[in-house]
Amino acid sequence: MPVTRNARLQDATPIFAALGDATRLAIVARLAASGPHSISRLASGSSISRQAITKHLQVLADAGLVRDARNGRERIWACEPGKLDEAGACLAEISRQWDQALARLKKRVET
């Protein structure tokens, strides 16, 4: 059974909600750019505490954007690219719809 547009957007809602916070967006960007990191490494050079980073990572994990793995006493966090691809696909679909709406408006104005 094909997935409807509304269902795809509904499924993507937690992703966009999680990425709507500047700190969480920065964490995902850092993980995407430089690979997996521990919480300590994510917190280093930042004014954000390890506890706050942990809470942000949990929100991102709940949205399926990151995952963790144990490495001794540390948890190493990495991006889940599938969810980022899902968000990108939703944005691309919205962009296509906007382009189509503008094309219809242009055609209407020109006639």
C-alpha positions as CSV (number, residue, x, y, z in Angstrom):
1,M,0.0,0.0,0.0
2,P,1.5,3.3,-1.0
3,V,2.3,5.9,1.7
4,T,0.3,9.1,1.3
5,R,1.8,12.5,1.3
6,N,0.1,13.3,4.6
7,A,1.4,10.1,6.2
8,R,5.0,11.0,5.1
9,L,4.7,14.4,6.5
10,Q,3.2,13.1,9.7
11,D,6.1,10.6,10.0
12,A,8.6,13.4,9.5
13,T,7.1,15.7,12.2
14,P,9.3,14.4,15.1
15,I,12.4,14.8,12.9
16,F,11.6,18.5,12.2
17,A,10.6,19.1,15.8
18,A,14.0,17.7,17.0
19,L,15.9,19.7,14.5
20,G,14.0,22.8,15.4
21,D,16.3,23.5,18.3
22,A,19.6,25.2,17.4
23,T,21.6,23.1,19.8
24,R,20.3,19.8,18.5
25,L,20.7,21.0,14.9
26,A,24.4,21.9,15.7
27,I,24.9,18.4,17.3
28,V,23.5,16.7,14.2
29,A,25.6,18.9,12.0
30,R,28.8,18.1,14.0
31,L,28.1,14.3,14.0
32,A,27.4,14.4,10.2
33,A,30.5,16.4,9.5
34,S,33.0,14.7,11.7
35,G,31.6,11.3,12.6
36,P,30.7,9.6,15.9
37,H,31.6,11.4,19.1
38,S,31.3,10.7,22.8
39,I,29.2,13.0,25.0
40,S,32.4,14.4,26.5
41,R,33.8,15.2,23.1
42,L,30.5,16.8,22.0
43,A,30.5,19.0,25.1
44,S,34.2,20.0,24.8
45,G,34.7,23.6,23.7
46,S,31.0,24.4,24.4
47,S,29.2,26.2,27.1
48,I,26.7,23.4,27.2
49,S,27.1,20.8,30.0
50,R,27.4,17.1,29.4
51,Q,24.0,16.6,31.1
52,A,22.4,19.0,28.6
53,I,24.1,17.4,25.7
54,T,22.8,14.0,26.9
55,K,19.2,15.3,27.1
56,H,19.5,16.8,23.5
57,L,20.9,13.5,22.2
58,Q,18.0,11.6,23.8
59,V,15.5,13.9,21.9
60,L,17.5,13.3,18.7
61,A,17.5,9.5,19.4
62,D,13.8,9.5,20.0
63,A,13.3,11.1,16.6
64,G,15.6,8.5,15.1
65,L,18.2,11.0,14.0
66,V,21.1,9.6,16.1
67,R,22.0,6.3,17.7
68,D,24.5,5.3,20.3
69,A,26.8,2.4,21.0
70,R,28.7,1.5,24.2
71,N,32.5,1.7,24.0
72,G,33.7,0.7,27.5
73,R,32.2,3.3,29.9
74,E,31.4,5.7,27.1
75,R,28.5,6.0,24.8
76,I,29.5,6.9,21.3
77,W,26.8,8.8,19.2
78,A,26.5,8.8,15.5
79,C,24.0,10.1,12.9
80,E,21.3,7.9,11.4
81,P,21.5,9.1,7.8
82,G,18.2,7.4,6.8
83,K,16.2,9.9,8.9
84,L,18.1,12.8,7.5
85,D,17.3,11.5,4.0
86,E,13.6,11.2,5.0
87,A,13.6,14.8,6.1
88,G,15.3,15.9,2.9
89,A,12.8,14.0,0.8
90,C,9.9,15.8,2.6
91,L,11.6,19.2,2.0
92,A,12.1,18.3,-1.7
93,E,8.4,17.3,-2.0
94,I,7.3,20.6,-0.4
95,S,9.7,22.5,-2.7
96,R,8.3,20.7,-5.8
97,Q,4.7,21.6,-4.7
98,W,5.7,25.2,-4.2
99,D,7.3,25.3,-7.7
100,Q,4.1,23.9,-9.1
101,A,2.0,26.4,-7.3
102,L,4.2,29.3,-8.6
103,A,4.0,27.9,-12.1
104,R,0.1,27.8,-11.9
105,L,0.1,31.4,-10.6
106,K,2.4,32.5,-13.3
107,K,0.2,30.9,-16.0
108,R,-2.9,32.4,-14.5
109,V,-1.4,35.9,-14.3
110,E,-0.1,35.7,-17.9
111,T,-3.5,34.7,-19.3
